[in-house]
């Protein structure tokens, strides 16, 4: 079989940032779902106990808000870290060479 070796010398910084932002937003969604589940569980426990009405409602708002806020924050920070990572890769690859990739 014919094997081609190529060297990855440069990454598109914006491309890395977009992919990283989307991946981290997905992770944020999963984290938000877990956070929301535990907040709703705490809300149910708060309503079951005596005098836990107002505190339980605050937990409910935090739980529902986590499904929206965490993916957005994770996506933003993922985008920034992907851009920084792509930029640092380009600097390192120009100094010492890129990653060698083998294709068949």
C-alpha positions as CSV (number, residue, x, y, z in Angstrom):
1,X,0.0,0.0,0.0
2,X,1.1,3.5,-0.7
3,X,1.7,5.5,2.5
4,X,1.9,9.2,2.3
5,X,3.5,11.2,5.1
6,X,2.5,14.8,5.6
7,X,3.4,17.3,8.2
8,X,0.8,19.5,9.7
9,X,2.6,22.9,9.8
10,X,-0.3,25.3,10.5
11,X,-3.8,25.3,11.9
12,X,-6.6,27.6,11.1
13,X,-7.0,29.5,14.5
14,X,-10.6,30.4,13.8
15,X,-11.4,26.8,12.8
16,X,-9.8,25.4,16.0
17,X,-11.8,28.0,18.0
18,X,-15.1,27.1,16.4
19,X,-14.7,23.3,16.9
20,X,-13.5,23.8,20.5
21,X,-16.4,26.2,21.2
22,X,-19.0,23.7,20.0
23,X,-17.4,20.8,21.8
24,X,-17.2,22.7,25.1
25,X,-20.8,24.0,24.7
26,X,-21.9,20.3,24.5
27,X,-19.9,19.5,27.6
28,X,-21.6,22.6,29.2
29,X,-25.0,21.3,28.3
30,X,-24.2,17.9,29.9
31,X,-22.9,19.7,33.0
32,X,-26.0,22.0,33.0
33,X,-28.3,19.0,32.9
34,X,-26.6,17.4,35.9
35,X,-26.6,20.7,37.8
36,X,-30.3,21.1,37.0
37,X,-31.1,17.6,38.1
38,X,-29.5,18.1,41.5
39,X,-31.0,21.6,41.9
40,X,-34.4,20.1,41.2
41,X,-33.8,17.3,43.6
42,X,-32.8,19.9,46.2
43,X,-36.0,21.8,45.4
44,X,-38.1,18.7,45.9
45,X,-36.4,18.1,49.3
46,X,-36.9,21.7,50.2
47,X,-40.6,21.6,49.5
48,X,-40.9,18.4,51.4
49,X,-39.3,19.9,54.5
50,X,-41.1,22.5,56.6
51,X,-40.6,26.1,55.8
52,X,-38.4,25.5,52.7
53,X,-40.6,27.4,50.1
54,X,-38.5,30.4,49.2
55,X,-35.2,28.7,49.3
56,X,-36.5,25.9,47.2
57,X,-37.7,28.2,44.5
58,X,-34.2,29.9,44.3
59,X,-32.7,26.4,43.8
60,X,-35.3,25.8,41.0
61,X,-34.3,29.0,39.2
62,X,-30.6,28.1,39.5
63,X,-31.2,24.6,38.1
64,X,-33.2,25.7,35.1
65,X,-30.8,28.6,34.4
66,X,-27.8,26.2,34.5
67,X,-29.1,24.4,31.3
68,X,-28.9,27.8,29.5
69,X,-26.0,29.5,31.1
70,X,-23.4,26.7,31.4
71,X,-23.4,25.8,27.7
72,X,-23.0,29.5,26.8
73,X,-20.2,30.0,29.2
74,X,-18.4,26.7,28.4
75,X,-18.8,27.6,24.7
76,X,-17.3,31.0,25.1
77,X,-14.4,29.7,27.1
78,X,-13.9,26.8,24.7
79,X,-13.8,29.1,21.8
80,X,-11.2,31.3,23.5
81,X,-9.1,28.3,24.5
82,X,-9.3,26.8,21.0
83,X,-8.1,30.0,19.5
84,X,-5.2,30.3,22.0
85,X,-4.3,26.6,21.5
86,X,-4.3,27.0,17.7
87,X,-2.2,30.1,17.9
88,X,0.3,28.4,20.2
89,X,0.4,25.4,18.0
90,X,1.3,27.6,15.0
91,X,4.0,29.3,16.9
92,X,5.5,26.0,18.1
93,X,5.2,24.4,14.7
94,X,7.0,27.2,13.0
95,X,9.8,27.0,15.5
96,X,10.3,23.2,15.7
97,X,8.2,21.7,12.9
98,X,4.7,20.3,12.8
99,X,3.0,17.0,13.6
100,X,3.8,14.2,11.2
101,X,0.6,12.5,9.9
102,X,0.5,9.3,7.9
103,X,-2.2,8.6,5.4
104,X,-2.9,5.4,3.4
